[in-house]
């Protein structure tokens, strides 16, 4: 957002306030503020429902239950627009010679049904699983796109991390 404002010649101040980032700029004699929090899609929609947000950016469409809650809260004109398409990347150890793997097998790995690379044509080695913490946007996307279609849930032994930086530095 800062780079976008700078490209347009708009001075933009940023500050961290509680669990959000505040972007501020002069707007005539007033100051315009945009507060941005980074939570899950569910939290964003809940904030919209409770009147704590005027806009919610999510990684998925609102569920029917969420749409009903929004309507009950008086948010009658829900407009969803796709701004970008995200991707998931599954990373294997460098020495793993497995040429490819199906989404179904990835789902079974993360559900704890496949625990050794030899079960999918790889070397005889245990599979250690890493991922983002429950409630993060990426964990919701992974659940929705990988686990839900297979009717599976995340295994308890998946090592989860609160941030991408923590996952990369501690997980690998």
C-alpha positions in Angstrom: 0.0 0.0 0.0 2.9 2.3 0.8 4.5 1.8 -2.6 1.1 2.3 -4.3 0.6 5.7 -2.5 4.2 6.8 -3.3 3.7 6.1 -7.0 0.8 8.4 -6.9 2.7 11.1 -5.0 0.6 10.7 -1.9 2.6 10.8 1.4 1.6 7.9 3.5 2.5 7.3 7.2 2.4 3.8 8.7 2.2 2.9 12.3 1.5 -0.3 14.3 -1.4 0.0 16.7 -2.3 -3.1 18.8 -2.8 -5.9 16.3 -3.1 -3.8 13.2 -1.2 -1.5 10.9 -2.6 2.0 10.4 -2.0 3.9 7.1 -2.6 7.6 7.4 -2.5 10.6 5.0 -3.8 14.1 4.8 -7.2 14.5 3.2 -7.9 18.2 2.9 -7.9 19.6 6.4 -8.6 16.1 7.9 -6.6 12.9 8.2 -7.7 9.7 6.4 -6.9 6.5 8.2 -7.1 2.9 7.0 -6.6 0.2 9.7 -5.5 -3.2 8.4 -5.4 -6.4 10.4 -4.2 -9.7 9.3 -6.3 -12.6 10.5 -8.2 -15.4 9.0 -11.0 -15.1 6.4 -13.5 -16.1 9.1 -12.3 -13.3 11.4 -12.5 -10.7 8.6 -16.1 -11.7 7.8 -17.0 -11.8 11.5 -15.5 -8.2 11.9 -17.7 -7.1 8.9 -20.7 -8.8 10.5 -20.1 -7.0 13.9 -19.6 -3.6 12.3 -15.9 -3.6 13.2 -14.9 -3.4 9.5 -16.2 -1.6 6.4 -14.3 -4.0 4.1 -13.1 -7.6 4.4 -10.4 -9.1 2.2 -10.5 -12.8 2.4 -8.9 -15.8 0.7 -12.3 -17.4 0.0 -15.9 -16.7 -0.6 -18.2 -16.2 2.4 -20.0 -19.5 3.4 -23.8 -19.6 3.3 -23.8 -19.4 7.2 -21.6 -16.3 7.0 -23.9 -14.8 4.4 -26.9 -15.4 6.6 -25.2 -13.8 9.6 -24.2 -10.8 7.5 -27.8 -10.4 6.3 -29.1 -10.7 9.9 -26.6 -8.0 10.8 -28.1 -5.7 8.2 -25.3 -6.1 5.6 -27.7 -6.8 2.7 -25.6 -5.9 -0.3 -22.7 -8.4 -0.1 -20.4 -7.9 -3.1 -17.6 -10.3 -3.7 -14.9 -9.7 -6.3 -11.8 -11.8 -7.0 -8.7 -9.6 -6.8 -6.1 -12.3 -7.1 -5.6 -16.0 -7.3 -3.3 -17.6 -4.8 -1.2 -20.7 -5.1 -0.1 -23.5 -2.8 3.4 -25.0 -3.0 4.3 -28.3 -1.5 8.1 -28.6 -0.9 9.9 -31.9 -0.6 13.5 -32.5 0.6 16.2 -31.9 -2.1 17.3 -35.6 -2.2 13.7 -36.8 -2.8 13.5 -38.2 -6.4 9.7 -38.4 -6.6 8.9 -36.8 -9.9 5.3 -35.8 -9.0 2.6 -36.3 -6.4 -1.2 -36.0 -6.5 -3.3 -33.6 -4.5 -5.1 -36.7 -3.1 -1.8 -38.1 -1.8 -0.8 -34.7 -0.3 -4.2 -34.7 1.5 -3.5 -38.2 2.8 -0.1 -37.2 4.0 -1.4 -34.2 6.0 -4.2 -36.3 7.4 -1.7 -38.9 8.6 -2.8 -41.7 6.3 0.5 -41.7 4.3 3.5 -41.5 6.6 6.4 -42.7 4.5 7.7 -41.5 1.1 7.8 -45.1 -0.1 4.0 -45.2 0.0 3.9 -42.8 -2.9 6.9 -44.2 -4.9 9.6 -42.3 -3.2 12.5 -43.5 -0.9 11.9 -45.4 2.3 12.0 -42.3 4.6 9.5 -40.9 7.0 7.5 -37.8 6.0 7.8 -34.8 8.3 5.0 -32.3 7.8 5.1 -28.6 8.4 2.4 -26.0 7.9 0.9 -22.7 9.1 -1.1 -22.5 12.3 -4.9 -23.1 12.5 -6.8 -19.9 11.7 -4.2 -18.5 9.3 -5.3 -17.7 5.8 -3.1 -20.3 4.2 -4.3 -23.0 6.6 -7.9 -22.2 5.6 -7.0 -22.4 1.9 -5.1 -25.7 2.4 -8.1 -27.1 4.3 -10.6 -25.9 1.6 -8.6 -26.9 -1.5 -6.7 -30.0 -0.3 -8.2 -31.7 2.7 -12.0 -30.9 2.4 -12.4 -32.5 -1.1 -10.9 -35.7 0.3 -13.1 -35.5 3.4 -10.0 -35.4 5.6 -8.7 -33.2 8.5 -5.2 -32.1 9.5 -3.3 -34.7 11.5 -2.3 -33.7 15.1 1.4 -34.3 14.4 1.7 -31.7 11.7 4.2 -29.1 13.0 2.6 -25.7 12.7 4.0 -22.2 12.8 2.5 -18.7 13.4 4.2 -17.0 10.4 5.8 -17.8 7.1 9.2 -16.5 8.4 9.0 -18.8 11.5 8.1 -21.8 9.3 11.0 -21.2 7.0 13.6 -20.5 9.8 12.4 -23.1 12.3 10.8 -25.7 10.1 13.6 -26.3 7.6 
